[in-house]
Amino acid sequence: MSETDQFDLIVVGAGAAGTIAALAAARRGAEVLLLEKSVLLGTNAQLSGGFLQAAGTRYQRAAGVEDGPELMMADIMKKNGGVADTAVVAEICRRSADYVHFIADHVGLDLHLNKTIRWYGHSVFRMHAGPAEKGSELVAALRRAVAAEDRITFVDEARVAGLVVEQDRVAGVTAGIGDGAAEQLRAPGVVLACSGFGNNRQMLAQHCPDALTATYIGSETSTGEGIAWGVAAGAATDFMSAWQGHAHVNPKYGTHLSGGLPYLGSIMVNVNGERFAREDIGYSELTPVILGQPGGVAVEIFDQRIVDALWTNGVFREAYDAGAVHRFGSLDELAAAYSLPADAVRRTVHRYNEGVTGAAADPFGREPSGLPLEAPWYGSLITGGIAHTQGGLRIGPDARVRTADGRPIPGLYAAGGTAAGMSGVGAAGYTSGNGLSHAFTTGLIAGESAFAPVVTTA
Ligand SMILES: Cc1cc2nc3c(=O)[nH]c(=O)nc-3n(C[C@H](O)[C@H](O)[C@H](O)COP(=O)(O)OP(=O)(O)OC[C@H]3O[C@@H](n4cnc5c(N)ncnc54)[C@H](O)[C@@H]3O)c2cc1C
């Protein structure tokens, strides 16, 4: 690698957004330099559940699910309280099927539509996943596709120090490669795809103080410097207070349960053995509610039917295999294991089952499903976590980074967690799947818009 190497595009960050941006540009004929901070330390995409929100896919069509960008957008805008850049959200929804098909066709991951869980806020089944339903298989497939692409030069352990800005246009990055000193690496386009700032306590304190008590479950590498580089080049930021909470984090085990549990019928009780919320309001919105309980913890209670339904879910299986999920023959045993008052737990479950069967209204407004909880019981100690942040550099529908007065900064693109998301403000506006769908779609768009020529195939 030297200052004389010629690249059409430099992509910083090889997670969800960066790899698809690099692959999309390379397929159009671009010579791409893909700079990664640390494969060893990992990415949020790798830690994720690997669930891909998209509307109008061939998988939905095959399953007879009627969906489209308008419905997806309406769902997202309902959950975020109408607070997002509507032009960007509309474009992400319009292109969402494209990124799913790209992953299937050009990354080579065998996808399916998950019909086990109707995620909160999704009017129809719209989550797609690979066979193992976990992010690590997704990232492994993306990395294999990058390795197979001759036009992508992939550099791990790159020490990117900032952008090269000349006469108001971004012309490359300054980076140290291997043992070498920092040098200018030049290209007419730069995509910042280096995640958000979930692992930067100072930025969290400034922008998301409500997340400071949450357990961080994201990647070590999400430290926010990409956002700082964009701002230094004149970019505006949007929705910096937005973050994705996770309401099913297992303290001590380093695992988390599937966010889909409540949609299958789980409940949560606090140390008093009492429910405290409608558990199916969305795992992000629920996070501060759990953190507000005594000790900031709760016990999630479910049953064999739910365990069986989640058996294909990679994240749930990891928690189960790590020993974070326990099986009990009676509610009294469950209560004793978590030091909960047994009479309160029995009363709470009985009351919930009355709501489920329609015998009485649920105290928190959950809909009757006709599926009461029953023995054998399963329990897991949980707390609230923060997975990643959703605010970042202002972009347009073409993923070009914008100034405060709306002008694109020539040569600069942002995607994924480095760019502003579509989840409003705080933790409550996050619709399931907003993370990866935003990252992959903005990455795809950035890779395409940063390098226009299309490869013609015979
Ligand atoms: C536990 C967990 C579960 C989740 N589950 C889901 C889910 O099921 N569905 C969903 O839609 N979303 C989910 N998400 C969110 C999703 O993972 C993120 O929204 C998505 O990965 C963001 O993509 P990204 O490319 O911006 O960031 P990442 O995937 O984190 O990739 C960023 C890359 O940039 C690199 N990088 C960082 N700084 C630099 C630098 N200075 N120089 C070079 N490289 C750098 C990082 O090392 C990393 O490789 C989950 C997140 C977590 C943490």
The ligand as a Gaussian input file, in Angstrom:
#p B3LYP/6-31G(d) Opt

LIG

0 1
 C      -26.356000      -7.489000      20.283000
 C      -26.874000      -6.825000      19.041000
 C      -27.956000      -7.389000      18.370000
 C      -28.442000      -6.782000      17.202000
 N      -29.401000      -7.432000      16.472000
 C      -29.857000      -6.867000      15.337000
 C      -30.793000      -7.550000      14.482000
 O      -31.114000      -8.729000      14.678000
 N      -31.300000      -6.876000      13.417000
 C      -30.904000      -5.610000      13.126000
 O      -31.427000      -5.035000      12.172000
 N      -29.953000      -4.982000      13.831000
 C      -29.403000      -5.579000      14.919000
 N      -28.405000      -4.964000      15.616000
 C      -27.868000      -3.689000      15.111000
 C      -26.877000      -3.926000      13.963000
 O      -25.914000      -4.878000      14.345000
 C      -26.207000      -2.609000      13.588000
 O      -27.196000      -1.649000      13.335000
 C      -25.343000      -2.775000      12.328000
 O      -24.369000      -3.773000      12.541000
 C      -24.675000      -1.474000      11.970000
 O      -23.818000      -1.702000      10.888000
 P      -22.484000      -0.845000      10.735000
 O      -21.816000      -1.334000       9.520000
 O      -22.816000       0.584000      10.873000
 O      -21.648000      -1.204000      12.040000
 P      -20.827000      -2.515000      12.371000
 O      -21.545000      -3.708000      11.898000
 O      -20.456000      -2.446000      13.800000
 O      -19.506000      -2.358000      11.500000
 C      -18.652000      -1.251000      11.693000
 C      -17.244000      -1.660000      11.321000
 O      -16.400000      -0.502000      11.323000
 C      -15.186000      -0.811000      11.967000
 N      -14.605000       0.422000      12.474000
 C      -14.979000       1.178000      13.540000
 N      -14.165000       2.248000      13.658000
 C      -13.262000       2.166000      12.658000
 C      -12.157000       2.960000      12.266000
 N      -11.803000       4.050000      12.959000
 N      -11.421000       2.578000      11.200000
 C      -11.747000       1.453000      10.491000
 N      -12.776000       0.655000      10.821000
 C      -13.534000       1.017000      11.897000
 C      -15.579000      -1.781000      13.056000
 O      -14.473000      -2.516000      13.527000
 C      -16.617000      -2.626000      12.320000
 O      -15.997000      -3.667000      11.614000
 C      -27.873000      -5.561000      16.754000
 C      -26.787000      -5.001000      17.433000
 C      -26.268000      -5.640000      18.547000
 C      -25.066000      -5.066000      19.222000

